[in-house]
């Protein structure tokens, strides 16, 4: 919901006892190269694989672990990572505290 919406929901007024925040979901599709000739579903070779942050982890049945960095560059024109999905939500759901003297007084 943006401030240009024609309907104004008074329950979204950010006041003491009813603090609000705006959240925006960011989406990123990370791409990882699979080692040449490897079938990730071959349980005779790969015990487990998973992604942790920017790292693609492969644990082989022989005990080796391979960690592969993502193939993504923040400056790449193809790196569309913003999803227009803003919402007004309760600040307390995100453990956000407002100070009485922050000075964000909308008139």
C-alpha positions as CSV (number, residue, x, y, z in Angstrom):
1,X,0.0,0.0,0.0
2,X,1.5,3.4,-0.9
3,X,0.6,6.8,0.3
4,X,-1.0,7.5,-3.0
5,X,-3.8,5.0,-2.4
6,X,-7.2,6.6,-2.4
7,X,-8.4,4.8,0.7
8,X,-6.7,5.7,4.0
9,X,-6.9,3.1,6.7
10,X,-6.9,4.9,10.1
11,X,-5.7,1.7,11.8
12,X,-2.4,2.1,10.0
13,X,-1.7,5.5,11.7
14,X,1.7,5.3,13.4
15,X,1.1,6.4,17.0
16,X,2.3,5.3,20.4
17,X,0.6,2.0,21.2
18,X,0.1,1.3,17.4
19,X,3.6,1.6,15.9
20,X,3.9,0.6,12.2
21,X,6.8,-0.1,9.8
22,X,6.9,-0.5,6.1
23,X,8.4,-3.8,4.9
24,X,9.6,-4.6,1.4
25,X,10.4,-8.1,0.2
26,X,13.6,-8.3,-1.8
27,X,14.1,-11.4,-4.0
28,X,17.3,-12.7,-5.4
29,X,17.7,-15.7,-7.5
30,X,21.2,-16.9,-6.9
31,X,22.9,-19.1,-9.5
32,X,25.6,-21.7,-8.7
33,X,27.6,-23.7,-11.1
34,X,27.5,-27.5,-10.7
35,X,30.9,-29.2,-11.1
36,X,31.4,-30.7,-14.5
37,X,30.1,-34.3,-14.8
38,X,28.4,-34.3,-11.4
39,X,24.9,-35.5,-10.9
40,X,23.7,-34.0,-7.6
41,X,21.0,-36.8,-7.3
42,X,23.6,-39.6,-7.5
43,X,23.6,-40.8,-3.9
44,X,26.7,-43.0,-4.6
45,X,28.6,-39.8,-5.1
46,X,26.8,-37.0,-3.3
47,X,25.7,-37.5,0.3
48,X,24.0,-34.1,0.6
49,X,23.9,-30.6,-1.0
50,X,22.5,-27.3,0.3
51,X,22.8,-23.5,-0.1
52,X,23.9,-21.4,2.8
53,X,23.8,-17.7,2.0
54,X,26.0,-17.1,-1.0
55,X,27.6,-20.6,-0.8
56,X,26.6,-23.8,-2.5
57,X,27.8,-26.7,-0.4
58,X,28.3,-30.3,-1.7
59,X,29.1,-33.0,0.8
60,X,30.5,-36.1,-1.1
61,X,30.1,-39.7,0.1
62,X,33.9,-40.0,0.4
63,X,33.9,-37.2,3.1
64,X,35.0,-34.3,0.9
65,X,33.1,-31.0,1.1
66,X,33.1,-28.5,-1.8
67,X,31.9,-24.9,-1.3
68,X,31.0,-22.9,-4.4
69,X,30.4,-19.2,-4.5
70,X,27.4,-17.8,-6.4
71,X,27.6,-16.4,-9.9
72,X,25.9,-13.1,-9.2
73,X,27.2,-9.6,-9.4
74,X,25.3,-6.7,-7.7
75,X,26.3,-4.4,-10.6
76,X,25.0,-6.9,-13.2
77,X,22.1,-5.4,-15.2
78,X,20.4,-8.9,-15.0
79,X,20.4,-8.8,-11.2
80,X,16.8,-7.8,-10.6
81,X,16.4,-8.3,-6.9
82,X,13.5,-6.1,-5.9
83,X,10.0,-7.3,-5.8
84,X,7.4,-4.6,-5.4
85,X,5.6,-6.1,-2.4
86,X,5.5,-3.4,0.3
87,X,3.2,-3.7,3.3
88,X,2.5,-1.8,6.4
89,X,2.9,-4.0,9.4
90,X,3.1,-3.9,13.2
91,X,6.5,-2.7,14.4
92,X,6.3,-5.1,17.3
93,X,6.3,-8.1,14.9
94,X,9.9,-7.1,14.0
95,X,11.1,-6.0,17.5
96,X,11.3,-2.4,16.3
97,X,11.0,0.2,19.1
98,X,10.2,3.8,18.5
99,X,11.7,6.4,20.8
100,X,9.3,9.2,22.0
101,X,11.8,11.8,20.8
102,X,12.7,10.5,17.3
103,X,11.2,13.5,15.7
104,X,9.2,11.7,13.0
105,X,6.1,13.7,13.6
106,X,3.9,13.8,10.5
107,X,1.7,16.8,10.4
